[in-house]
Amino acid sequence: MKLKKLHIIAPYPKGEAPSQRFRFEQYLSFLEEHNFEIHYHSFHTPKSWKRLYKKGLFIQKFLDLNYNFIRRWVLLFQLIGAKHIFMHREMTHLGPPVFEWILVKIMRKKYVYDFDDAIWIPNYSSANARFQKLKCYWKVPYLIKWASKVSSGNDFLANYARQFNSKVEVIPTTIDIQNQHTKLVDQEKKPLIIGWTGTHSTMHYLDFVVPILRKLENEFDFSFKVISNKKPNYQLKSLVYQDWKEETEIEDLAAIQIGIMPLVLDAWSEGKCGFKALQYMALGMASIVSPVGVNTKIIQHEVNGFIAETSEEWEHAIRTLLENETLRTEFGHHATESIQQHWSVEVWKENYLKLLQ
């Protein structure tokens, strides 16, 4: 049987970004088993991606950007005979949708469009504020409109996409419990570890929880573990920082007994796909999340975790889990069951196959 070439267009190199690893990359071997030949086209090269967030190197970053745009022009020629194209987020980080317009309007190509955040809403750090206009957030409706099909990470994103395209389906961010998230948390290990993982750009969500942790430090013996790409400056005696590393990601997370995911209620957070909570749950962790977006579908309050909104609710939830090992274990057991039944790769892999066919 002849192989079907699947061209995947994505912002980041393979294996580097959670939005890609847990959206579609973990399905690639399954797609290959079903007669797809994968051709992966990232905007950034591995070298330019590593340089992007380093201080300085302005000339090299400028050269990287120009080189990556040239690579996108070359890609258009490579797609002349393409029949299966899957695009995650956008073809280029900066600028208007020129390449997408050429692909659809001139080359007459169809593509499946995938997104997992409210990427039409400006969201940037102070360090990147002066470049934010170059992102052209206004292009997202066009990318959705021009797509033959759209895959969104949750209902909030799907409802937005349906304004511009009728062929929209929800495929959530999922967890590979057979090959990756295979460890389970030890709820008996002492001292207990409360933990959070994420990039520095989302670390500000922890500001709400820090005063609560500072108060509980005077009553309980625990560590607060932050796994990220930048060390926080919180004044907490319980704080333990760990650099995020792909090769030890699961092992580092599995050392945590209580996983937290605080958020604020806004459109950007509504678009998030609950990835932190899913990771916590897959490892048998007791989780506490804010009632924002898909979190209220992932977590069943007082069954497989806690949903907390106010400071009082967050303090009660953390205090309860610190005191009650049996409850932590029960939450963790029900959490892994939830992942197996509703949020695993095994459950959703056929949907990806149908999407691309």
Backbone torsions as a table, in degrees:
resi	resn	phi	psi	omega
1	MET	NA	134.8	-177.0
2	LYS	-71.6	136.4	179.3
3	LEU	-71.8	143.8	176.3
4	LYS	-99.4	121.0	-179.9
5	LYS	-76.4	122.9	177.3
6	LEU	-110.2	114.0	179.2
7	HIS	-94.0	116.2	179.5
8	ILE	-103.2	121.0	179.7
9	ILE	-108.1	121.9	-174.6
10	ALA	-144.6	158.3	-179.8
11	PRO	-69.9	-38.9	-167.5
12	TYR	-112.9	156.6	176.0
13	PRO	-60.6	154.5	-178.8
14	LYS	-58.9	133.7	175.8
15	GLY	84.6	4.6	-173.0
16	GLU	-103.1	-26.3	-172.5
17	ALA	-122.8	131.1	178.5
18	PRO	-55.7	-37.0	-178.1
19	SER	-61.8	-25.4	177.4
20	GLN	-94.4	-43.4	-176.8
21	ARG	-60.5	-39.4	-174.7
22	PHE	-104.8	6.4	170.6
23	ARG	-96.4	-61.2	-172.3
24	PHE	-130.4	-23.3	-174.9
25	GLU	-63.5	-33.0	-178.7
26	GLN	-74.4	-4.4	176.2
27	TYR	-100.6	-2.7	-172.8
28	LEU	-63.3	-42.3	179.8
29	SER	-65.0	-36.2	176.8
30	PHE	-64.3	-41.7	178.6
31	LEU	-66.2	-37.4	177.1
32	GLU	-63.6	-35.8	177.0
33	GLU	-65.1	-21.5	-179.3
34	HIS	-108.2	39.1	165.8
35	ASN	75.7	20.0	174.5
36	PHE	-99.2	135.6	173.4
37	GLU	-102.8	115.1	-171.5
38	ILE	-85.3	128.8	172.5
39	HIS	-121.1	112.5	-170.6
40	TYR	-101.4	123.1	-177.5
41	HIS	-123.5	97.9	177.7
42	SER	-92.8	148.4	176.6
43	PHE	-66.8	-49.4	177.6
44	HIS	-84.0	141.5	167.7
45	THR	-81.3	162.6	176.8
46	PRO	-54.8	-38.2	-179.3
47	LYS	-70.3	-45.0	-178.6
48	SER	-68.1	-32.3	178.5
49	TRP	-66.3	-41.6	179.4
50	LYS	-67.2	-31.3	-179.6
51	ARG	-80.8	-21.4	-167.7
52	LEU	-55.2	-44.3	-174.9
53	TYR	-102.6	10.8	173.7
54	LYS	-80.5	148.2	179.8
55	LYS	-68.6	145.4	178.3
56	GLY	72.9	-146.9	179.2
57	LEU	56.6	34.8	-173.6
58	PHE	-61.8	-42.0	-179.2
59	ILE	-64.7	-44.2	-179.4
60	GLN	-65.2	-38.9	178.5
61	LYS	-66.1	-37.5	177.3
62	PHE	-64.2	-42.5	178.1
63	LEU	-66.5	-39.5	176.9
64	ASP	-58.4	-46.1	-177.2
65	LEU	-61.3	-46.0	179.3
66	ASN	-64.2	-41.0	178.6
67	TYR	-62.8	-41.0	-179.1
68	ASN	-68.5	-33.3	175.0
69	PHE	-67.9	-37.6	176.6
70	ILE	-62.3	-40.6	178.6
71	ARG	-61.5	-33.2	177.5
72	ARG	-70.3	-35.9	174.6
73	TRP	-63.0	-42.0	177.7
74	VAL	-62.7	-39.1	-179.5
75	LEU	-59.6	-38.3	179.3
76	LEU	-56.4	-39.4	177.6
77	PHE	-68.5	-34.8	179.0
78	GLN	-68.6	-21.5	-177.1
79	LEU	-94.4	6.9	-177.9
80	ILE	-56.2	-42.1	-178.6
81	GLY	-99.7	11.1	-174.0
82	ALA	-73.1	139.9	177.1
83	LYS	-116.1	-19.8	-179.2
84	HIS	-127.7	110.3	-178.9
85	ILE	-127.2	128.8	178.6
86	PHE	-120.9	121.5	-176.9
87	MET	-116.6	125.2	176.9
88	HIS	-102.5	113.4	174.9
89	ARG	73.9	-62.8	-173.5
90	GLU	-172.6	163.1	178.3
91	MET	-84.6	-29.9	178.7
92	THR	-136.4	146.7	179.2
93	HIS	-65.9	-36.3	-174.1
94	LEU	-120.2	155.5	172.4
95	GLY	90.3	168.2	179.3
96	PRO	-69.4	170.3	-174.9
97	PRO	-80.9	55.3	-177.5
98	VAL	-64.4	-48.8	-176.5
99	PHE	-66.2	-39.3	178.4
100	GLU	-65.4	-39.2	178.5
101	TRP	-62.3	-45.2	178.7
102	ILE	-62.9	-42.5	-178.3
103	LEU	-59.1	-43.0	-175.3
104	VAL	-89.3	-48.4	-171.1
105	LYS	-82.5	-31.8	-178.8
106	ILE	-101.3	-47.2	-178.0
107	MET	-83.2	-13.1	178.1
108	ARG	59.7	40.6	179.2
109	LYS	-96.2	150.2	174.3
110	LYS	-105.2	145.4	175.7
111	TYR	-140.8	153.4	171.7
112	VAL	-92.5	128.9	-176.4
113	TYR	-106.9	133.5	-177.1
114	ASP	-128.6	133.9	174.4
115	PHE	-149.6	153.2	-171.7
116	ASP	-135.1	15.7	177.1
117	ASP	-146.3	165.6	176.2
118	ALA	-79.9	66.7	-169.7
119	ILE	-74.2	-3.3	173.8
120	TRP	-83.1	-9.0	-179.8
121	ILE	-98.2	125.3	177.6
122	PRO	-55.7	126.1	-179.6
123	ASN	-147.3	109.5	-173.3
124	TYR	-154.4	158.3	177.9
125	SER	-84.0	164.0	179.0
126	SER	-61.5	-30.3	-178.9
127	ALA	-66.4	-27.8	-177.3
128	ASN	-107.0	10.2	-173.7
129	ALA	-59.2	-38.2	-175.7
130	ARG	-71.4	-15.4	-179.7
131	PHE	-103.7	-1.2	-169.2
132	GLN	-63.9	-30.5	179.6
133	LYS	-64.8	-26.5	179.7
134	LEU	-70.2	-15.9	-179.8
135	LYS	-69.0	-25.6	178.6
136	CYS	53.6	61.0	-179.9
137	TYR	-59.0	-24.1	-178.8
138	TRP	-65.2	-12.5	-175.9
139	LYS	-78.1	-16.8	-174.4
140	VAL	-57.2	-45.8	177.8
141	PRO	-56.7	-35.0	178.7
142	TYR	-68.9	-40.6	179.2
143	LEU	-62.6	-36.2	177.6
144	ILE	-72.0	-45.5	-177.6
145	LYS	-61.5	-40.3	-176.5
146	TRP	-76.9	-13.6	-176.0
147	ALA	-74.0	149.5	175.1
148	SER	-78.6	-31.6	175.3
149	LYS	-145.4	155.9	178.9
150	VAL	-130.1	132.9	174.5
151	SER	-113.4	120.5	180.0
152	SER	-118.0	155.9	-173.0
153	GLY	-80.9	-17.9	178.1
154	ASN	-158.9	177.4	-176.1
155	ASP	-66.4	-35.7	179.4
156	PHE	-60.3	-46.4	178.5
157	LEU	-66.8	-39.2	-179.6
158	ALA	-64.1	-41.1	179.4
159	ASN	-64.3	-36.6	175.5
160	TYR	-65.1	-46.0	-176.3
161	ALA	-64.8	-31.8	-177.4
162	ARG	-68.4	-11.5	173.0
163	GLN	-67.5	-23.6	-172.3
164	PHE	-120.3	-13.2	-175.5
165	ASN	-153.8	132.1	-177.9
166	SER	-84.3	-18.2	-177.0
167	LYS	-96.8	73.7	-176.8
168	VAL	-122.5	133.2	173.2
169	GLU	-134.2	156.1	-179.5
170	VAL	-95.8	121.3	169.4
171	ILE	-124.6	107.8	-173.9
172	PRO	-70.9	162.0	168.8
173	THR	-64.7	133.9	-171.9
174	THR	-127.9	171.3	-175.8
175	ILE	-120.7	135.3	176.7
176	ASP	-91.1	97.4	-176.8
177	ILE	-88.6	-3.1	179.3
178	GLN	-94.2	-32.6	-174.3
179	ASN	-118.7	-19.4	-174.3
180	GLN	-121.7	-65.6	-179.2
181	HIS	-82.8	73.4	-173.5
182	THR	-106.7	-5.0	179.8
183	LYS	-92.2	162.9	175.0
184	LEU	-128.5	145.1	-178.7
185	VAL	-68.9	143.0	173.3
186	ASP	-93.9	102.9	-176.3
187	GLN	-77.0	-8.2	-180.0
188	GLU	-91.7	-14.6	-175.3
189	LYS	-67.1	137.8	-179.7
190	LYS	-125.1	150.8	-7.9
191	PRO	-70.1	158.0	-178.8
192	LEU	-68.6	151.7	179.0
193	ILE	-121.3	121.0	169.3
194	ILE	-92.7	136.5	-173.6
195	GLY	-140.8	159.9	176.9
196	TRP	-145.2	143.1	175.0
197	THR	-132.5	144.6	-179.8
198	GLY	164.1	173.7	179.3
199	THR	-83.0	165.7	-178.8
200	HIS	-62.1	-24.9	-177.9
201	SER	-69.7	-20.9	178.9
202	THR	-109.4	4.0	-176.7
203	MET	-66.4	-22.5	-178.5
204	HIS	-62.4	-20.0	176.6
205	TYR	-63.6	-22.1	179.6
206	LEU	-74.3	-17.3	-178.0
207	ASP	-54.2	-34.6	-178.7
208	PHE	-66.9	-34.2	-172.7
209	VAL	-89.7	-24.8	-174.6
210	VAL	-54.9	-46.8	178.5
211	PRO	-60.7	-33.1	178.0
212	ILE	-67.5	-43.7	178.3
213	LEU	-64.6	-38.6	179.2
214	ARG	-61.7	-39.0	178.4
215	LYS	-67.3	-44.0	-176.8
216	LEU	-72.5	-21.7	176.2
217	GLU	-57.0	-29.4	-177.9
218	ASN	-77.8	-10.9	-177.5
219	GLU	-115.7	-27.8	-173.6
220	PHE	-127.1	154.4	174.7
221	ASP	-99.1	104.7	179.6
222	PHE	-150.8	164.2	172.5
223	SER	-112.9	146.7	174.3
224	PHE	-110.4	107.7	-173.1
225	LYS	-99.2	123.6	176.8
226	VAL	-112.2	119.9	178.4
227	ILE	-108.2	113.9	-174.0
228	SER	-157.0	-170.4	177.5
229	ASN	-106.1	6.4	178.1
230	LYS	-154.1	134.7	-176.5
231	LYS	-73.7	131.4	177.6
232	PRO	-77.8	162.0	180.0
233	ASN	-112.1	30.9	178.8
234	TYR	-69.0	140.1	178.8
235	GLN	-88.3	80.3	179.5
236	LEU	-131.4	127.9	178.4
237	LYS	-72.2	-19.2	-180.0
238	SER	-86.2	-7.3	-172.3
239	LEU	-68.3	130.2	173.8
240	VAL	-129.8	122.2	-179.5
241	TYR	-102.9	142.6	176.8
242	GLN	-139.4	129.9	176.0
243	ASP	-63.9	136.3	175.4
244	TRP	-73.0	130.9	176.4
245	LYS	-136.4	130.1	-177.0
246	GLU	-59.4	-40.8	-175.0
247	GLU	-68.1	-22.3	179.8
248	THR	-118.5	12.0	-173.8
249	GLU	-54.1	-49.9	-175.4
250	ILE	-69.4	-43.4	179.0
251	GLU	-61.6	-41.8	180.0
252	ASP	-65.6	-41.3	179.2
253	LEU	-68.2	-36.3	-176.6
254	ALA	-68.1	-9.7	176.9
255	ALA	-80.6	-9.7	-176.8
256	ILE	-92.1	138.8	176.1
257	GLN	-97.9	-31.4	-177.2
258	ILE	-126.4	115.0	-179.4
259	GLY	-101.4	136.9	-178.4
260	ILE	-119.6	148.1	178.4
261	MET	-143.0	75.0	176.3
262	PRO	-76.6	142.5	177.1
263	LEU	-142.5	163.1	171.3
264	VAL	-105.2	151.5	-178.0
265	LEU	-82.8	99.6	173.7
266	ASP	-149.3	173.9	-174.9
267	ALA	-63.0	-36.8	-179.7
268	TRP	-63.5	-45.0	180.0
269	SER	-68.4	-33.9	177.1
270	GLU	-60.1	-28.3	-178.6
271	GLY	-82.8	-8.6	-178.0
272	LYS	-73.0	153.2	-170.4
273	CYS	-106.4	16.9	172.5
274	GLY	69.6	26.1	-173.6
275	PHE	-60.5	-42.3	179.9
276	LYS	-57.9	-48.8	-179.3
277	ALA	-60.6	-41.0	179.8
278	LEU	-62.6	-41.6	177.4
279	GLN	-63.5	-46.7	178.4
280	TYR	-55.7	-50.1	-174.4
281	MET	-64.5	-38.6	-179.0
282	ALA	-62.2	-26.2	-179.3
283	LEU	-94.0	7.1	178.7
284	GLY	76.5	30.0	-176.6
285	MET	-92.4	148.7	171.1
286	ALA	-83.3	126.2	-172.6
287	SER	-115.9	151.0	172.3
288	ILE	-128.3	125.1	-176.5
289	VAL	-132.5	157.9	172.8
290	SER	-80.3	149.0	-178.4
291	PRO	-79.4	65.8	-176.3
292	VAL	-124.7	129.5	173.7
293	GLY	58.4	-135.6	-173.6
294	VAL	-69.9	-12.2	178.3
295	ASN	-54.5	-35.9	-177.4
296	THR	-74.6	-11.3	173.6
297	LYS	-94.2	-33.5	-178.6
298	ILE	-74.2	-45.3	-177.2
299	ILE	-98.3	127.1	170.0
300	GLN	-97.6	112.8	-173.1
301	HIS	-55.8	127.4	178.5
302	GLU	64.8	16.9	173.2
303	VAL	-116.2	-57.0	177.3
304	ASN	-121.4	15.7	178.1
305	GLY	163.8	-175.4	177.2
306	PHE	-113.9	140.4	167.3
307	ILE	-106.7	122.3	-176.1
308	ALA	-130.7	138.5	-178.3
309	GLU	-116.5	-55.2	-177.1
310	THR	-84.2	167.4	176.7
311	SER	-59.3	-39.9	-179.8
312	GLU	-63.4	-41.3	179.9
313	GLU	-68.0	-39.3	177.9
314	TRP	-65.6	-43.2	178.8
315	GLU	-63.2	-43.1	179.4
316	HIS	-61.4	-44.2	-178.0
317	ALA	-64.3	-47.2	-179.6
318	ILE	-64.8	-45.0	-179.6
319	ARG	-59.8	-44.5	-179.0
320	THR	-60.9	-44.4	-178.4
321	LEU	-72.2	-31.6	175.3
322	LEU	-65.7	-33.6	-175.3
323	GLU	-87.7	-24.1	-166.8
324	ASN	-120.3	95.2	179.8
325	GLU	-65.9	-38.0	-179.9
326	THR	-61.4	-42.8	179.8
327	LEU	-66.8	-40.6	176.9
328	ARG	-58.3	-43.3	-179.3
329	THR	-66.0	-42.0	179.1
330	GLU	-64.6	-45.4	177.3
331	PHE	-58.4	-45.0	-179.0
332	GLY	-62.3	-40.3	179.3
333	HIS	-64.3	-47.4	179.7
334	HIS	-67.5	-30.2	178.8
335	ALA	-65.5	-46.2	179.0
336	THR	-64.3	-35.3	175.8
337	GLU	-62.9	-40.9	179.4
338	SER	-62.1	-42.6	179.0
339	ILE	-62.6	-46.6	-179.0
340	GLN	-59.8	-38.5	-173.3
341	GLN	-87.7	-28.2	-170.5
342	HIS	-129.2	-23.7	-167.8
343	TRP	-129.8	23.8	-177.8
344	SER	-101.8	160.4	176.5
345	VAL	-58.6	-40.2	-179.2
346	GLU	-58.5	-38.2	-178.0
347	VAL	-70.2	-35.7	-169.7
348	TRP	-106.7	-3.4	-172.8
349	LYS	-63.7	-34.9	179.5
350	GLU	-66.4	-28.9	178.4
351	ASN	-65.8	-37.3	177.4
352	TYR	-65.8	-39.4	-179.7
353	LEU	-63.2	-44.1	179.1
354	LYS	-65.6	-37.7	-179.6
355	LEU	-59.7	-41.5	-175.3
356	LEU	-84.7	-16.4	178.4
357	GLN	-88.5	NA	NA
